[in-house]
Amino acid sequence: MKSVLYLLTTLIVMGLAFWAYRENYRTQATISEMSNVQRQIGGLREDLGVLRAEWAYLNRPDRLRELVNLNFSRLKLVPFTADQFVDVGQVAFPPPVQPKADGGDPADQVPRPAWYPPRRPKESTP
């Protein structure tokens, strides 16, 4: 009986050692993968910083002013003036959509641009 108990204990210890060995390597692989991801994130943050610096450099007011002056004949860009702004009450909004008499969807009555895909007919459920 003792020998069976010793054999069983030895097998359990060997099984636990094998499990711990596998978990150790799986943990090391996960840590390595995490460090690779962290390295990628760091590289992407550096790239983002470079892109933001380039964007700030390209959007300098003096550079944009020079571009506007060079292309004034085509763009005709001028500074904003106070008389270009209007009160909200002066904006012509479209009239509100009235629902159909048969209780249909008001969205079906809104005019659509010619390039917009046609509406699909609604399927009736029995």
VOBA-1610 file (N, C-alpha, C; in pm, whole numbers, padded with zeros to 5 digits, always signed):
BEGIN
Met+00081-00120+00000Met+00000+00000+00000Met+00086+00126+00000Lys+00198+00118+00080Lys+00285+00233+00085Lys+00348+00261-00051Ser+00383+00157-00123Ser+00449+00177-00253Ser+00353+00242-00353Val+00226+00206-00347Val+00127+00268-00435Val+00111+00416-00399Leu+00111+00443-00270Leu+00100+00582-00226Leu+00223+00662-00268Tyr+00343+00605-00255Tyr+00465+00672-00300Tyr+00462+00695-00451Leu+00420+00596-00525Leu+00413+00606-00671Leu+00312+00714-00711Leu+00198+00714-00646Leu+00095+00814-00676Leu+00144+00955-00641Thr+00211+00971-00528Thr+00265+01100-00488Thr+00372+01146-00586Thr+00457+01054-00629Thr+00561+01088-00726Thr+00499+01132-00858Leu+00398+01063-00903Leu+00330+01099-01028Leu+00263+01237-01016Ile+00203+01264-00903Ile+00138+01394-00882Ile+00242+01505-00882Val+00356+01482-00814Val+00462+01583-00809Val+00518+01606-00949Met+00539+01498-01026Met+00590+01512-01163Met+00489+01586-01251Gly+00362+01556-01233Gly+00259+01625-01310Gly+00255+01774-01277Leu+00264+01807-01147Leu+00266+01948-01108Leu+00392+02017-01158Ala+00506+01948-01158Ala+00630+02007-01208Ala+00617+02035-01358Phe+00558+01941-01432Phe+00537+01961-01576Phe+00443+02079-01600Trp+00337+02088-01522Trp+00243+02200-01535Trp+00313+02333-01506Ala+00394+02336-01398Ala+00465+02459-01362Ala+00565+02496-01471Tyr+00632+02398-01531Tyr+00726+02421-01639Tyr+00654+02485-01759Arg+00540+02430-01798Arg+00464+02485-01911Arg+00414+02625-01880Glu+00363+02647-01760Glu+00314+02780-01723Glu+00427+02882-01722Asn+00546+02841-01679Asn+00660+02931-01678Asn+00692+02977-01820Tyr+00700+02886-01914Tyr+00731+02923-02052Tyr+00617+03001-02117Arg+00496+02968-02085Arg+00382+03044-02138Arg+00385+03188-02084Thr+00419+03204-01955Thr+00430+03337-01896Thr+00543+03416-01960Gln+00658+03352-01982Gln+00770+03420-02046Gln+00734+03463-02188Ala+00662+03380-02263Ala+00621+03416-02398Ala+00525+03535-02395Thr+00433+03536-02299Thr+00338+03647-02286Thr+00410+03776-02249Ile+00508+03768-02159Ile+00586+03885-02121Ile+00663+03938-02241Ser+00721+03848-02319Ser+00794+03889-02440Ser+00700+03957-02539Glu+00581+03900-02556Glu+00482+03961-02646Glu+00440+04099-02597Met+00422+04112-02466Met+00385+04242-02408Met+00495+04345-02430Ser+00621+04305-02415Ser+00729+04401-02438Ser+00735+04442-02585Asn+00705+04350-02677Asn+00699+04386-02819Asn+00586+04485-02845Val+00472+04463-02784Val+00359+04555-02802Val+00392+04692-02743Gln+00456+04693-02626Gln+00495+04820-02565Gln+00596+04895-02653Arg+00687+04821-02715Arg+00785+04881-02805Arg+00713+04941-02928Gln+00616+04868-02981Gln+00538+04919-03095Gln+00461+05045-03057Ile+00401+05044-02939Ile+00327+05162-02892Ile+00421+05282-02880Gly+00539+05260-02825Gly+00637+05368-02814Gly+00676+05423-02951Gly+00698+05334-03047Gly+00732+05378-03182Gly+00619+05457-03246Leu+00496+05409-03227Leu+00381+05480-03283Leu+00361+05616-03218Arg+00390+05626-03087Arg+00380+05757-03020Arg+00485+05854-03072Glu+00604+05802-03099Glu+00707+05887-03158Glu+00664+05935-03297Asp+00610+05843-03377Asp+00561+05880-03511Asp+00451+05984-03501Leu+00362+05967-03404Leu+00254+06064-03386Leu+00309+06201-03347Gly+00410+06203-03262Gly+00473+06330-03227Gly+00536+06397-03348Val+00600+06318-03433Val+00660+06375-03556Val+00552+06429-03647Leu+00443+06353-03663Leu+00333+06399-03749Leu+00269+06527-03695Arg+00254+06536-03563Arg+00197+06658-03505Arg+00290+06777-03527Ala+00421+06753-03515Ala+00517+06861-03539Ala+00512+06905-03685Glu+00504+06809-03777Glu+00493+06844-03919Glu+00365+06922-03947Trp+00255+06878-03886Trp+00127+06948-03906Trp+00135+07091-03853Ala+00196+07108-03737Ala+00212+07243-03681Ala+00302+07328-03771Tyr+00405+07267-03828Tyr+00494+07340-03917Tyr+00421+07382-04044Leu+00341+07293-04100Leu+00268+07325-04224Leu+00154+07423-04201Asn+00103+07433-04079Asn-00009+07523-04050Asn+00035+07654-03987Arg+00161+07691-04004Arg+00207+07820-03953Arg+00129+07931-04023Pro+00082+08031-03951Pro+00004+08139-04013Pro+00079+08212-04123Asp+00208+08236-04104Asp+00281+08309-04209Asp+00293+08227-04336Arg+00311+08096-04324Arg+00316+08009-04442Arg+00181+08005-04513Leu+00074+07991-04436Leu-00060+07989-04496Leu-00091+08122-04563Arg-00048+08232-04502Arg-00072+08364-04561Arg+00000+08375-04695Glu+00124+08323-04703Glu+00199+08325-04829Glu+00129+08241-04935Leu+00076+08124-04895Leu+00005+08039-04990Leu-00121+08107-05042Val-00193+08175-04952Val-00314+08246-04994Val-00277+08357-05092Asn-00169+08429-05063Asn-00127+08536-05153Asn-00084+08482-05289Leu-00014+08369-05290Leu+00029+08309-05417Leu-00089+08262-05501Asn-00194+08211-05435Asn-00308+08154-05506Asn-00432+08242-05499Phe-00414+08371-05476Phe-00529+08459-05461Phe-00614+08465-05587Ser-00552+08462-05703Ser-00630+08472-05828Ser-00724+08353-05845Arg-00684+08235-05796Arg-00771+08117-05809Arg-00866+08102-05690Leu-00818+08126-05570Leu-00898+08100-05449Leu-00984+08219-05407Lys-00935+08339-05427Lys-01005+08461-05387Lys-01043+08456-05238Leu-00948+08417-05155Leu-00971+08410-05011Leu-00943+08546-04949Val-01035+08594-04868Val-01018+08722-04798Val-01050+08699-04651Pro-01000+08784-04562Pro-01030+08767-04418Pro-01179+08786-04390Phe-01225+08724-04284Phe-01364+08740-04240Phe-01387+08883-04194Thr-01507+08933-04220Thr-01547+09062-04167Thr-01675+09044-04088Ala-01709+09142-04007Ala-01826+09130-03920Ala-01956+09124-03999Asp-01960+09184-04119Asp-02086+09183-04196Asp-02110+09049-04265Gln-02018+08953-04256Gln-02038+08822-04317Gln-02118+08728-04226Phe-02139+08766-04102Phe-02213+08683-04010Phe-02357+08734-04002Val-02452+08641-03991Val-02593+08679-03983Val-02655+08620-03856Asp-02770+08668-03823Asp-02846+08617-03710Asp-02909+08483-03750Val-02927+08394-03656Val-02985+08263-03685Val-03125+08276-03743Gly-03197+08380-03707Gly-03332+08400-03760Gly-03333+08430-03909Gln-03220+08469-03964Gln-03212+08499-04107Gln-03177+08377-04192Val-03146+08265-04130Val-03113+08144-04205Val-03240+08078-04253Ala-03244+08041-04381Ala-03362+07977-04440Ala-03353+07826-04417Phe-03426+07779-04318Phe-03430+07636-04291Phe-03540+07572-04375Pro-03527+07443-04412Pro-03633+07378-04489Pro-03758+07364-04403Pro-03876+07360-04468Pro-03999+07346-04390Pro-04006+07209-04324Pro-04075+07199-04211Pro-04085+07069-04144Pro-04166+06971-04230Val-04133+06844-04220Val-04200+06740-04297Val-04330+06703-04228Gln-04439+06704-04303Gln-04571+06666-04250Gln-04589+06517-04270Pro-04642+06446-04170Pro-04663+06301-04186Pro-04773+06274-04288Lys-04762+06158-04352Lys-04862+06117-04450Lys-04994+06091-04379Ala-05102+06099-04457Ala-05234+06074-04400Ala-05250+05927-04361Asp-05182+05837-04433Asp-05196+05694-04402Asp-05103+05649-04289Gly-05033+05745-04226Gly-04948+05712-04112Gly-04814+05655-04152Gly-04770+05680-04276Gly-04641+05630-04324Gly-04525+05700-04255Asp-04409+05655-04286Asp-04287+05711-04227Asp-04260+05848-04286Pro-04244+05955-04205Pro-04215+06088-04259Pro-04083+06092-04333Ala-03991+06002-04303Ala-03862+06001-04372Ala-03878+05965-04519Asp-03987+05895-04554Asp-04011+05861-04694Asp-04044+05984-04777Gln-04086+06092-04715Gln-04127+06211-04788Gln-04011+06307-04812Val-03898+06288-04745Val-03786+06378-04759Val-03723+06357-04896Pro-03704+06465-04974Pro-03642+06448-05106Pro-03498+06403-05091Arg-03457+06315-05180Arg-03321+06261-05177Arg-03245+06308-05299Pro-03113+06325-05286Pro-03034+06363-05403Pro-03040+06254-05510Ala-03013+06292-05635Ala-03022+06197-05746Ala-02919+06085-05732Trp-02803+06115-05673Trp-02698+06014-05662Trp-02720+05918-05546Tyr-02816+05950-05458Tyr-02839+05868-05339Tyr-02911+05740-05380Pro-02877+05624-05324Pro-02943+05500-05364Pro-03091+05502-05327Pro-03174+05439-05409Pro-03319+05439-05380Pro-03351+05362-05253Arg-03464+05396-05193Arg-03508+05327-05072Arg-03557+05187-05107Arg-03532+05096-05015Arg-03582+04960-05033Arg-03723+04954-04982Pro-03810+04882-05049Pro-03947+04869-04994Pro-03944+04792-04864Lys-04028+04835-04772Lys-04034+04769-04641Lys-04106+04635-04654Glu-04048+04536-04587Glu-04109+04404-04589Glu-04218+04397-04483Ser-04330+04345-04520Ser-04439+04332-04422Ser-04424+04199-04350Thr-04448+04201-04222Thr-04440+04078-04144Thr-04581+04027-04120Pro-04602+03897-04145Pro-04739+03842-04126Pro-04778+03828-03983
//
